[in-house]
Amino acid sequence: QVQLVESGGGLVQPGGSLRLSCAASGSIFSIYTMGWYRQAPGKQRELVARITSGRNTNYDDSVLGRFTISRDNAKNTVYLQMNSLKPEDTAVYYCNANIRTSVSSIIYSYWGQGTQVTVSS
């Protein structure tokens, strides 16, 4: 069984910074693409950023230049450094990871529980 555990969410003023972390644990053979998604009230879940196993990245246009996604493969952890935060960034942020649990298994997409990020003065 695979579990994704997030941390780092909270309340921050506009222009401030937060760093989200997400650690995967359990039966893991290989981790492929990892990413962060967010969902604001009344809106659908959207991609924020993702990073491949080769560390290629892509970002939603709304966070380009402000957010940075990274990963530490030794710790099975993905990070999201969020700078210059805006009220529009307020949402529940979800960690996602595509994981193979054994050599004979398929790649499955796993999700974290979500962590609240609130940007307000």
Sequence and secondary structure as in RCSB ss.txt:
>XXXX:A:sequence
QVQLVESGGGLVQPGGSLRLSCAASGSIFSIYTMGWYRQAPGKQRELVARITSGRNTNYDDSVLGRFTISRDNAK
NTVYLQMNSLKPEDTAVYYCNANIRTSVSSIIYSYWGQGTQVTVSS
>XXXX:A:secstr
 EEEEEE  EEE TT  EEEEEEEEES SEEEEEEEEEE TTS  EEEEEE TT  EEE TTTTTTEEEEEEGGG
TEEEEEE S  GGG EEEEEEEEEESSTTS EEEEE   EEEEE  
